[in-house]
Amino acid sequence: MTVPVDFIRDFREAAPYIHYLRGKTLVIGIAGSLLSGPTLQTLAADLNLLASLGVRLVVVHGSRTQINTLAEAHGLTPQYRNGRRITDETTLTHAKQACGIVRSDIEAALSFGLSQTPLRGKPLSIAGGNFVSARPLGIIDGTDMGYTGIVRKIDTEAVRRRLDDGALVLISPLGHSLSGKTFNLSMGDIAEAAAVALQAEKLVYLVEQEGILNEQGQVLPNLSGQEARALLTGGRVQNNQQRLLQSAVNAVENGVQRTQILGGRQNGSLIAELFTRHGVGTSVARNAFMNIRQAQTGDIPDITALIRPLEEQGILLRRSREYLENHIGEFSVLEHDRRIYGCVALKTFADPGIGELACLVVSPEAQDSGYGELLLEHLIGQARSRNIRTLYALSTRTGEWFLERGFQTVPSESLPPERLNEYRENGRKSKVFAYNLGENG
């Protein structure tokens, strides 16, 4: 029987994300335009799958499309101010009707979607309630927004109790004031407020567009909070995406680990965004997605996993755990989205002007990502900061890579004495390369 290589590769890539998200809280906001037909059925199946993997789900649904449909059926034209609906009494009635219809359709789809998941035969509990209190938006530029409201508070204790019971919490875009009035709310605002109040691991928006788009209409895959805010400040975000990106930034600046914005019509987009390294939409994080940092003792299992296959092939010298523990200060690791994809070590010698680049490894999953160059650049920066003049690298198979990046072939006798003794003892006959950093580092 032939082993399905693609499946094995994809499953191995997904496994760490599955493990990481188990027991975590995700708040997922879904645009109302996605909540009908085959798209709703697909999303419901994916939500059931996430629940079966132990993810705690809070789902906030939109209703704009459904409210517009009811308004048009009554010959009414929706009125907006600054992108927000003006809600009079008739529109509020339509909002209540739309939420009831959408909620019923979602519950039905979630029940049907169970047949595609490990929860088959064990119905997923769906919890609702008065989780959202609201207050009126008020008057904007002289326009009374009527029953359009904003979130006052999320009842986090009540939501957590339902999540602890294993339920999927489903929230409609309506809120009630302390005086007993009902207000029409924004799905995006509720999802943001819920994610912050619950300190959710992720806030996910499923919308029509594939993510946040640049001026050329291309998806921006990864943004730090600072980069996203700069886009907003510079007016480089499409008008219909400004509030969405602002909500994403607000969330990550207030404790949510990650906000992800993606198109909900593509089959499996939610699963691909959560369980693959590159994802399919826009991901916004407080800090940069990729960073190179000093290795720590807790990184040793990941470093071992990176270097062991190359040690077994004879490309690298074998390094014991004891060696790694004693020399962990020499190592730097490259992280992308909390996973380690590469490492490099800077060895020093009695002569402070000499160093060696060692153990430069990038995971096979990421060898087309330019991570090797980034690790090399990082290590050269380290060497310069220490006033190292000559940086050596030894290799049995990747010499061409070093030559292409400015290293020169040199005789082994140019190595510092202590390194030359090791070189002769191990008998590997590696080629020796040197990079001149200059007299002043």
C-alpha positions as CSV (number, residue, x, y, z in Angstrom):
1,M,0.0,0.0,0.0
2,T,1.3,3.4,-1.0
3,V,1.7,5.9,1.9
4,P,-0.2,9.2,1.1
5,V,2.8,11.5,1.5
6,D,0.8,14.7,1.2
7,F,-1.5,13.6,4.0
8,I,1.3,12.6,6.3
9,R,3.1,15.9,5.7
10,D,-0.1,18.0,6.3
11,F,-1.0,16.0,9.4
12,R,2.4,16.5,10.9
13,E,2.2,20.2,10.2
14,A,-1.3,20.4,11.8
15,A,-0.5,18.3,14.9
16,P,1.3,21.0,16.9
17,Y,-1.6,23.5,16.3
18,I,-4.2,20.9,17.3
19,H,-2.3,20.3,20.5
20,Y,-1.9,24.0,21.2
21,L,-5.5,24.9,20.6
22,R,-7.0,22.1,22.8
23,G,-8.7,23.8,25.8
24,K,-8.2,27.3,24.4
25,T,-11.0,29.8,23.8
26,L,-11.7,31.0,20.3
27,V,-14.2,33.8,19.5
28,I,-15.4,33.5,15.9
29,G,-17.4,36.3,14.3
30,I,-19.3,35.3,11.1
31,A,-20.7,37.8,8.6
32,G,-24.5,37.3,8.0
33,S,-23.9,36.9,4.3
34,L,-22.2,33.6,4.9
35,L,-25.0,32.1,7.0
36,S,-27.1,30.3,4.4
37,G,-26.9,27.5,1.9
38,P,-23.8,25.3,1.4
39,T,-21.5,27.9,3.0
40,L,-23.3,27.6,6.3
41,Q,-23.3,23.8,6.1
42,T,-19.5,23.8,5.5
43,L,-18.8,26.3,8.3
44,A,-21.0,24.3,10.7
45,A,-19.1,21.1,9.9
46,D,-15.8,22.9,10.6
47,L,-17.1,24.3,13.9
48,N,-18.2,20.9,15.0
49,L,-14.7,19.6,14.1
50,L,-13.1,22.3,16.2
51,A,-15.4,21.4,19.1
52,S,-14.5,17.7,18.8
53,L,-10.8,18.7,19.1
54,G,-11.4,20.3,22.5
55,V,-11.5,23.9,21.3
56,R,-13.8,26.2,23.4
57,L,-16.0,28.1,20.9
58,V,-17.9,31.4,21.2
59,V,-19.6,32.2,17.9
60,V,-21.0,35.6,17.1
61,H,-23.2,35.8,14.0
62,G,-24.0,38.8,11.9
63,S,-27.4,39.7,10.5
64,R,-26.9,42.7,8.2
65,T,-27.8,40.7,5.0
66,Q,-30.9,39.3,6.6
67,I,-32.1,42.6,8.0
68,N,-31.7,44.2,4.5
69,T,-33.7,41.4,2.9
70,L,-36.6,42.0,5.4
71,A,-36.4,45.7,4.8
72,E,-36.5,45.4,1.1
73,A,-39.4,43.0,1.3
74,H,-41.3,45.9,3.0
75,G,-40.2,48.5,0.5
76,L,-37.8,50.1,2.9
77,T,-34.2,51.4,2.1
78,P,-31.6,50.8,4.8
79,Q,-30.1,53.9,6.2
80,Y,-26.5,54.2,7.4
81,R,-24.3,56.8,9.0
82,N,-20.5,56.2,9.1
83,G,-21.0,52.6,8.1
84,R,-23.5,51.9,11.0
85,R,-27.2,51.2,10.4
86,I,-29.7,53.7,11.7
87,T,-32.2,51.6,13.6
88,D,-35.7,52.8,14.0
89,E,-38.5,50.8,15.6
90,T,-39.4,49.0,12.3
91,T,-35.7,48.2,11.7
92,L,-35.4,46.9,15.2
93,T,-38.3,44.5,14.6
94,H,-36.5,43.3,11.5
95,A,-33.3,42.9,13.5
96,K,-35.1,40.7,16.0
97,Q,-36.7,38.6,13.3
98,A,-33.4,38.2,11.4
99,C,-31.6,37.1,14.5
100,G,-34.2,34.5,15.3
101,I,-34.1,33.1,11.7
102,V,-30.3,33.1,11.6
103,R,-29.9,31.5,15.0
104,S,-32.3,28.8,14.1
105,D,-30.5,28.1,10.8
106,I,-27.2,27.9,12.6
107,E,-28.4,25.5,15.2
108,A,-29.9,23.3,12.5
109,A,-26.7,23.3,10.5
110,L,-24.6,22.5,13.6
111,S,-26.9,19.5,14.3
112,F,-26.5,18.3,10.7
113,G,-22.7,18.9,10.7
114,L,-22.2,16.4,13.6
115,S,-22.3,13.5,11.1
116,Q,-18.9,14.7,9.8
117,T,-17.1,14.7,13.1
118,P,-16.0,12.5,16.0
119,L,-19.0,13.8,17.9
120,R,-21.3,11.8,15.8
121,G,-24.1,10.5,18.0
122,K,-23.3,12.9,20.8
123,P,-25.0,16.2,20.1
124,L,-23.1,19.4,20.6
125,S,-24.7,21.6,23.2
126,I,-25.5,25.1,22.0
127,A,-25.9,27.8,24.6
128,G,-27.5,31.2,24.3
129,G,-28.6,33.8,26.8
130,N,-28.5,37.5,27.7
131,F,-24.7,37.6,27.6
132,V,-24.4,41.1,26.2
133,S,-25.6,44.3,27.8
134,A,-25.8,47.4,25.6
135,R,-26.3,51.1,25.6
136,P,-27.4,53.4,22.8
137,L,-24.9,54.7,20.3
138,G,-26.6,58.0,20.5
139,I,-26.3,60.9,18.1
140,I,-23.6,61.0,15.4
141,D,-23.0,64.2,13.5
142,G,-26.5,65.3,14.2
143,T,-28.1,62.0,13.3
144,D,-30.0,60.1,16.0
145,M,-28.9,56.4,15.5
146,G,-32.1,55.2,17.3
147,Y,-31.9,51.7,18.5
148,T,-28.4,51.1,17.2
149,G,-26.2,50.3,20.2
150,I,-22.7,49.5,21.4
151,V,-21.5,46.9,23.8
152,R,-21.6,47.9,27.4
153,K,-20.5,44.6,29.0
154,I,-20.0,40.9,28.3
155,D,-21.2,38.6,31.1
156,T,-17.9,36.6,31.1
157,E,-18.8,34.5,34.1
158,A,-22.0,33.2,32.4
159,V,-20.2,32.5,29.1
160,R,-17.3,30.7,30.9
161,R,-19.8,28.5,32.8
162,R,-21.4,27.4,29.5
163,L,-17.9,26.7,28.0
164,D,-16.9,24.7,31.0
165,D,-20.0,22.6,30.5
166,G,-18.8,21.8,27.0
167,A,-21.2,24.0,25.1
168,L,-20.7,26.1,22.0
169,V,-21.8,29.6,23.0
170,L,-23.8,31.3,20.2
171,I,-24.3,35.1,20.5
172,S,-26.7,37.1,18.4
173,P,-26.0,40.8,17.5
174,L,-28.6,42.1,20.0
175,G,-28.0,43.6,23.4
176,H,-30.3,44.8,26.2
177,S,-29.9,47.8,28.4
178,L,-30.6,48.0,32.2
179,S,-33.8,49.8,31.4
180,G,-35.1,46.9,29.4
181,K,-34.5,48.2,25.9
182,T,-33.1,46.2,23.0
183,F,-30.4,47.5,20.7
184,N,-29.1,46.4,17.3
185,L,-25.4,45.7,17.6
186,S,-22.5,45.0,15.3
187,M,-21.2,41.5,15.0
188,G,-17.6,42.8,14.9
189,D,-18.0,44.9,18.0
190,I,-19.5,42.0,20.0
191,A,-16.8,39.6,18.9
192,E,-14.1,42.0,19.8
193,A,-15.6,42.7,23.2
194,A,-16.1,39.0,23.9
195,A,-12.6,38.1,22.9
196,V,-11.1,40.8,25.1
197,A,-13.4,40.0,28.1
198,L,-12.7,36.3,27.9
199,Q,-9.0,36.9,27.1
200,A,-9.5,34.5,24.2
201,E,-6.5,32.8,22.5
202,K,-7.8,33.9,19.1
203,L,-10.4,36.2,17.6
204,V,-11.4,35.0,14.1
205,Y,-13.5,37.0,11.6
206,L,-15.1,35.1,8.7
207,V,-16.1,37.6,6.1
208,E,-16.6,37.9,2.3
209,Q,-13.1,39.1,1.4
210,E,-10.1,36.8,1.8
211,G,-8.4,39.0,4.4
212,I,-7.1,42.5,4.7
213,L,-6.1,43.7,1.2
214,N,-3.3,46.1,0.1
215,E,-3.6,48.8,-2.5
216,Q,-3.2,46.1,-5.2
217,G,-6.0,44.0,-3.9
218,Q,-3.6,41.3,-2.5
219,V,-4.1,39.7,0.9
220,L,-1.7,40.9,3.6
221,P,-0.9,37.6,5.4
222,N,0.8,38.7,8.6
223,L,0.6,42.0,10.4
224,S,1.9,43.1,13.8
225,G,-0.4,45.4,15.7
226,Q,2.0,48.3,14.9
227,E,1.9,47.6,11.2
228,A,-1.9,47.3,11.2
229,R,-2.3,50.6,13.0
230,A,0.1,52.3,10.6
231,L,-2.1,51.0,7.7
232,L,-5.2,52.6,9.4
233,T,-3.4,55.8,10.2
234,G,-2.1,56.1,6.7
235,G,-5.5,55.5,5.1
236,R,-4.2,52.5,3.2
237,V,-7.1,50.2,4.1
238,Q,-10.3,49.9,2.0
239,N,-13.2,51.8,3.6
240,N,-15.2,48.6,4.1
241,Q,-12.3,47.0,6.0
242,Q,-11.3,49.8,8.3
243,R,-13.6,48.9,11.3
244,L,-12.7,45.3,10.9
245,L,-9.0,45.9,11.1
246,Q,-9.5,48.4,13.9
247,S,-11.3,45.7,15.9
248,A,-8.4,43.3,15.2
249,V,-5.9,45.8,16.5
250,N,-8.0,46.6,19.5
251,A,-8.2,42.9,20.4
252,V,-4.5,42.1,20.2
253,E,-3.6,45.3,22.1
254,N,-5.9,44.2,24.9
255,G,-4.7,40.7,25.6
256,V,-6.0,38.6,22.7
257,Q,-3.1,36.6,21.3
258,R,-4.1,36.7,17.7
259,T,-6.8,38.0,15.4
260,Q,-7.4,36.3,12.1
261,I,-9.5,37.7,9.2
262,L,-10.3,35.4,6.4
263,G,-12.9,34.6,3.7
264,G,-15.6,32.3,4.8
265,R,-16.8,31.0,1.4
266,Q,-13.7,28.9,0.6
267,N,-14.3,25.4,1.7
268,G,-12.0,24.6,4.7
269,S,-10.6,28.2,5.0
270,L,-11.1,28.2,8.8
271,I,-9.3,24.9,9.3
272,A,-6.5,25.9,6.9
273,E,-6.0,29.2,8.8
274,L,-5.9,27.6,12.2
275,F,-3.9,24.4,11.5
276,T,-1.3,25.4,8.8
277,R,1.8,27.4,9.1
278,H,1.0,29.9,6.3
279,G,-2.8,30.1,6.7
280,V,-5.1,31.6,4.1
281,G,-6.1,35.0,5.4
282,T,-4.7,37.9,7.4
283,S,-3.3,37.3,10.9
284,V,-2.8,40.2,13.2
285,A,-0.6,39.8,16.3
286,R,0.7,42.2,18.9
287,N,4.3,41.5,18.0
288,A,6.0,40.4,14.9
289,F,5.3,36.8,13.7
290,M,8.8,35.8,13.1
291,N,11.7,36.5,15.5
292,I,15.2,35.2,16.2
293,R,16.1,35.0,19.9
294,Q,18.5,33.5,22.4
295,A,17.9,29.8,22.9
296,Q,16.7,28.6,26.3
297,T,17.0,25.2,28.0
298,G,13.3,24.6,27.2
299,D,14.1,24.8,23.5
300,I,16.5,21.8,23.6
301,P,13.8,19.2,22.5
302,D,13.0,21.4,19.4
303,I,16.7,21.9,18.6
304,T,17.3,18.2,18.9
305,A,14.4,17.5,16.6
306,L,15.9,19.9,14.0
307,I,19.5,18.5,14.1
308,R,18.9,14.8,14.7
309,P,18.1,13.9,11.1
310,L,21.2,15.7,9.9
311,E,23.3,14.0,12.5
312,E,22.0,10.6,11.4
313,Q,23.0,11.4,7.8
314,G,26.5,12.4,8.9
315,I,26.0,16.0,7.9
316,L,26.3,17.3,11.4
317,L,28.4,16.2,14.4
318,R,26.3,14.4,17.0
319,R,25.5,16.6,20.0
320,S,24.3,15.0,23.2
321,R,21.6,16.6,25.4
322,E,24.4,17.2,27.9
323,Y,26.3,19.1,25.3
324,L,23.3,21.2,24.4
325,E,22.6,22.0,28.1
326,N,26.2,23.1,28.6
327,H,26.3,25.2,25.4
328,I,22.7,26.5,25.1
329,G,24.1,30.0,25.4
330,E,25.8,29.7,22.0
331,F,22.5,28.9,20.2
332,S,19.9,31.2,18.7
333,V,16.5,29.9,17.5
334,L,14.1,31.2,14.8
335,E,10.4,31.2,15.8
336,H,7.5,31.6,13.5
337,D,4.1,31.7,15.2
338,R,5.5,30.2,18.4
339,R,7.1,27.2,16.6
340,I,10.8,26.8,16.2
341,Y,11.9,26.4,12.5
342,G,15.6,26.9,12.7
343,C,18.7,27.3,14.9
344,V,22.3,28.4,14.7
345,A,25.2,28.6,17.1
346,L,28.1,31.0,17.5
347,K,31.2,29.3,18.9
348,T,34.0,31.4,20.3
349,F,37.7,30.7,21.0
350,A,40.6,31.9,23.1
351,D,41.4,34.4,20.4
352,P,38.5,36.9,20.8
353,G,38.7,37.9,17.2
354,I,37.7,34.5,15.9
355,G,34.3,32.8,15.9
356,E,32.6,29.8,14.2
357,L,29.2,29.5,12.7
358,A,27.9,26.1,13.7
359,C,24.8,24.0,13.5
360,L,22.9,26.2,11.0
361,V,19.7,24.2,10.5
362,V,16.3,25.0,9.0
363,S,13.3,22.7,9.2
364,P,12.5,20.9,5.9
365,E,9.0,22.4,6.2
366,A,10.4,25.9,5.9
367,Q,13.4,25.7,3.6
368,D,11.9,27.9,1.0
369,S,11.2,30.7,3.5
370,G,14.6,32.4,3.5
371,Y,15.1,31.4,7.1
372,G,18.7,30.3,6.5
373,E,19.7,33.7,5.3
374,L,18.0,35.3,8.3
375,L,19.8,33.1,10.7
376,L,23.1,33.8,8.9
377,E,22.4,37.6,9.1
378,H,21.6,37.3,12.8
379,L,24.8,35.4,13.6
380,I,27.0,37.8,11.6
381,G,25.4,40.6,13.6
382,Q,26.2,38.8,16.8
383,A,29.8,38.3,15.6
384,R,30.2,41.9,14.8
385,S,28.8,43.0,18.1
386,R,31.6,40.9,19.8
387,N,34.3,42.4,17.5
388,I,34.9,39.1,15.9
389,R,37.1,39.6,12.8
390,T,37.0,36.2,11.1
391,L,34.0,33.9,11.1
392,Y,34.6,30.2,10.2
393,A,32.1,27.7,9.0
394,L,32.8,23.9,8.4
395,S,30.7,21.8,6.0
396,T,30.8,18.5,4.3
397,R,27.9,19.1,1.9
398,T,26.7,22.7,1.9
399,G,29.9,24.5,1.0
400,E,28.3,26.1,-2.1
401,W,25.7,27.8,0.0
402,F,28.4,29.5,2.1
403,L,30.4,30.5,-1.0
404,E,27.3,32.1,-2.5
405,R,27.0,34.2,0.6
406,G,30.5,35.7,0.7
407,F,32.5,33.0,2.5
408,Q,35.9,31.9,1.1
409,T,37.5,28.5,1.1
410,V,40.6,28.4,3.4
411,P,43.0,25.7,4.5
412,S,42.1,23.9,7.7
413,E,45.4,25.0,9.2
414,S,44.0,28.5,9.4
415,L,41.6,27.4,12.2
416,P,42.5,28.3,15.8
417,P,44.6,25.7,17.5
418,E,41.9,24.3,19.7
419,R,39.5,23.9,16.8
420,L,42.1,22.5,14.5
421,N,42.7,19.7,17.1
422,E,39.0,18.8,17.1
423,Y,39.0,18.9,13.3
424,R,41.8,16.4,13.0
425,E,40.4,14.1,15.7
426,N,36.9,13.7,14.2
427,G,38.2,12.7,10.8
428,R,35.3,14.2,8.9
429,K,37.5,16.2,6.5
430,S,35.0,19.0,6.3
431,K,35.7,21.9,4.0
432,V,36.6,25.1,5.9
433,F,35.2,28.5,4.9
434,A,35.9,31.9,6.3
435,Y,34.1,35.2,6.3
436,N,36.1,38.4,6.9
437,L,34.2,40.8,9.1
438,G,37.0,43.4,9.0
439,E,39.4,44.8,11.6
440,N,36.7,46.8,13.4
441,G,34.0,44.1,13.4
